[in-house]
């Protein structure tokens, strides 16, 4: 009885196939990093919206501003320029927008 090796072992991938697979992994990682940054901002905004204590709110505003800044930078690194969509989509209040130095 003879065995046939798996097709993936019969031929080596070409450099073009390897590059395509590598580019796919890069795109997947970009999407995942944007998702993580967006989730972090969403979580911070949820906490900020639920807070009614002035002392705790100050720390939450800074945390939201830091998360918004990180998301904007990550978007720019992925080739998505402009921060207007982040401000609109996450409904950032003026106090958060002011901390990141963005303009509407």
LUMMI-878041 format. One record per residue: x, y, z of N, C-alpha, C in turn. Coordinates in pm, whole numbers. Example, Ala and Ser with C-alpha at 12.3 -4.5 7.8 and 13.67 -1.06 7.14 Angstrom:
<koldrens>
<<1319,-569,780>,<1230,-450,780>,<1320,-330,780>>
<<1285,-225,708>,<1367,-106,714>,<1290,3,787>>
</koldrens>
This chain:
<koldrens>
<<84,-115,0>,<0,0,0>,<90,123,0>>
<<59,215,-85>,<141,335,-92>,<58,457,-48>>
<<130,551,6>,<65,673,52>,<108,789,-34>>
<<16,878,-57>,<46,998,-132>,<63,1113,-33>>
<<170,1191,-44>,<189,1302,50>,<81,1409,30>>
<<52,1485,133>,<-45,1593,117>,<0,1690,8>>
<<-98,1747,-60>,<-67,1836,-172>,<20,1955,-128>>
<<0,2001,-6>,<79,2116,38>,<227,2083,50>>
<<261,1954,63>,<400,1914,72>,<460,1880,-64>>
<<374,1863,-165>,<423,1828,-298>,<492,1946,-366>>
<<441,2063,-347>,<499,2181,-413>,<526,2288,-309>>
<<628,2364,-332>,<660,2475,-244>,<583,2597,-292>>
<<537,2678,-199>,<466,2799,-241>,<560,2894,-313>>
<<507,2960,-412>,<588,3059,-484>,<603,3183,-395>>
<<696,3266,-431>,<716,3388,-352>,<592,3476,-358>>
<<521,3473,-471>,<398,3552,-482>,<290,3499,-388>>
<<279,3367,-378>,<181,3308,-286>,<218,3339,-141>>
<<345,3332,-111>,<389,3361,25>,<363,3508,60>>
<<389,3596,-36>,<365,3739,-13>,<217,3767,4>>
<<132,3702,-73>,<-12,3718,-60>,<-59,3673,77>>
<<-8,3561,124>,<-45,3511,256>,<5,3607,364>>
<<124,3657,348>,<181,3751,446>,<99,3880,450>>
<<63,3931,333>,<-19,4053,328>,<-155,4031,392>>
<<-209,3911,376>,<-336,3878,440>,<-323,3881,592>>
<<-212,3831,642>,<-189,3834,787>,<-173,3977,838>>
<<-105,4059,760>,<-88,4200,798>,<-224,4269,805>>
<<-308,4248,704>,<-440,4310,705>,<-524,4261,823>>
<<-514,4132,854>,<-588,4078,968>,<-541,4142,1098>>
<<-412,4162,1112>,<-360,4223,1234>,<-400,4370,1243>>
<<-402,4441,1130>,<-447,4580,1130>,<-592,4588,1176>>
<<-675,4500,1122>,<-817,4499,1159>,<-833,4467,1307>>
<<-757,4370,1356>,<-767,4333,1497>,<-722,4447,1588>>
<<-615,4516,1549>,<-566,4626,1633>,<-664,4742,1634>>
<<-726,4769,1519>,<-829,4874,1516>,<-948,4834,1602>>
<<-984,4707,1597>,<-1095,4659,1679>,<-1067,4672,1828>>
<<-944,4637,1867>,<-907,4649,2009>,<-908,4795,2054>>
<<-854,4883,1971>,<-850,5025,2006>,<-992,5083,2012>>
<<-1077,5043,1920>,<-1216,5088,1920>,<-1292,5037,2041>>
<<-1268,4912,2077>,<-1334,4854,2195>,<-1289,4926,2321>>
<<-1160,4957,2330>,<-1110,5030,2448>,<-1177,5166,2460>>
<<-1190,5237,2349>,<-1256,5368,2353>,<-1403,5353,2388>>
<<-1467,5255,2330>,<-1608,5231,2360>,<-1630,5202,2508>>
<<-1543,5120,2565>,<-1553,5090,2709>,<-1533,5215,2793>>
<<-1437,5298,2757>,<-1410,5422,2832>,<-1529,5519,2821>>
<<-1589,5525,2703>,<-1703,5614,2684>,<-1825,5565,2762>>
<<-1843,5435,2769>,<-1953,5379,2848>,<-1936,5414,2995>>
<<-1814,5400,3045>,<-1786,5434,3185>,<-1806,5584,3209>>
<<-1762,5664,3113>,<-1776,5810,3127>,<-1923,5850,3127>>
<<-2002,5791,3039>,<-2145,5823,3031>,<-2219,5785,3159>>
<<-2172,5678,3226>,<-2239,5631,3348>,<-2195,5706,3473>>
<<-2089,5784,3463>,<-2033,5851,3582>,<-2103,5984,3608>>
<<-2136,6005,3736>,<-2197,6131,3775>,<-2120,6200,3888>>
<<-2009,6140,3926>,<-1924,6196,4031>,<-1817,6283,3966>>
<<-1810,6409,4003>,<-1718,6504,3940>,<-1572,6463,3957>>
<<-1537,6409,4072>,<-1398,6369,4097>,<-1358,6251,4010>>
<<-1443,6151,4004>,<-1415,6032,3923>,<-1423,6065,3774>>
<<-1510,6159,3740>,<-1529,6195,3599>,<-1400,6249,3537>>
<<-1324,6325,3614>,<-1199,6382,3562>,<-1105,6272,3514>>
<<-1090,6167,3592>,<-1004,6056,3553>,<-1061,5981,3433>>
<<-1193,5968,3427>,<-1256,5899,3315>,<-1245,5980,3185>>
<<-1252,6112,3196>,<-1234,6196,3078>,<-1093,6178,3023>>
<<-994,6176,3111>,<-856,6157,3066>,<-837,6019,3005>>
<<-897,5917,3065>,<-886,5781,3011>,<-951,5773,2873>>
<<-1066,5838,2856>,<-1133,5839,2726>,<-1049,5915,2623>>
<<-989,6026,2664>,<-904,6103,2573>,<-782,6021,2530>>
<<-724,5949,2624>,<-609,5864,2591>,<-649,5754,2492>>
<<-765,5694,2515>,<-813,5587,2425>,<-847,5643,2288>>
<<-907,5762,2283>,<-940,5825,2155>,<-812,5859,2079>>
<<-715,5911,2149>,<-586,5944,2086>,<-520,5818,2029>>
<<-523,5710,2106>,<-464,5584,2059>,<-536,5532,1936>>
<<-669,5542,1934>,<-746,5496,1817>,<-716,5581,1695>>
<<-708,5711,1712>,<-678,5800,1599>,<-539,5769,1542>>
<<-442,5749,1628>,<-308,5715,1582>,<-308,5581,1510>>
<<-377,5482,1566>,<-383,5350,1503>,<-448,5359,1366>>
<<-554,5439,1355>,<-620,5457,1225>,<-524,5518,1123>>
<<-449,5618,1166>,<-355,5682,1075>,<-246,5585,1031>>
<<-200,5501,1122>,<-99,5401,1087>,<-153,5300,986>>
<<-284,5280,988>,<-347,5187,893>,<-387,5257,763>>
<<-359,5386,753>,<-390,5459,630>,<-527,5527,631>>
<<-594,5529,745>,<-725,5593,755>,<-705,5730,821>>
<<-704,5832,741>,<-673,5965,791>,<-800,6041,827>>
<<-786,6135,916>,<-898,6216,962>,<-957,6156,1088>>
<<-995,6243,1179>,<-1048,6196,1306>,<-1194,6233,1326>>
<<-1254,6294,1228>,<-1394,6333,1239>,<-1487,6216,1262>>
<<-1460,6104,1194>,<-1545,5986,1212>,<-1535,5930,1352>>
<<-1417,5933,1410>,<-1400,5883,1547>,<-1481,5969,1642>>
<<-1473,6100,1625>,<-1547,6192,1712>,<-1697,6169,1699>>
<<-1744,6152,1576>,<-1887,6132,1553>,<-1933,5993,1597>>
<<-1862,5890,1555>,<-1906,5753,1582>,<-1908,5720,1731>>
<<-1812,5772,1805>,<-1805,5744,1948>,<-1870,5854,2032>>
<<-1927,5954,1965>,<-1995,6065,2032>,<-1909,6122,2145>>
<<-1788,6162,2107>,<-1696,6217,2206>,<-1744,6354,2251>>
<<-1754,6375,2381>,<-1795,6507,2430>,<-1683,6609,2411>>
<<-1717,6737,2411>,<-1615,6841,2390>,<-1499,6834,2488>>
<<-1523,6792,2611>,<-1414,6785,2708>,<-1310,6679,2669>>
<<-1354,6571,2603>,<-1261,6469,2557>,<-1191,6518,2431>>
<<-1267,6576,2339>,<-1209,6625,2214>,<-1103,6731,2242>>
<<-1129,6818,2338>,<-1033,6922,2375>,<-903,6866,2428>>
<<-911,6754,2496>,<-789,6693,2554>,<-700,6632,2446>>
<<-759,6588,2337>,<-675,6529,2231>,<-635,6633,2128>>
<<-687,6754,2145>,<-647,6863,2055>,<-709,6853,1918>>
<<-820,6783,1907>,<-886,6767,1778>,<-988,6877,1756>>
<<-1017,6899,1630>,<-1122,6993,1593>,<-1230,6916,1520>>
<<-1350,6954,1545>,<-1463,6885,1481>,<-1471,6916,1335>>
</koldrens>
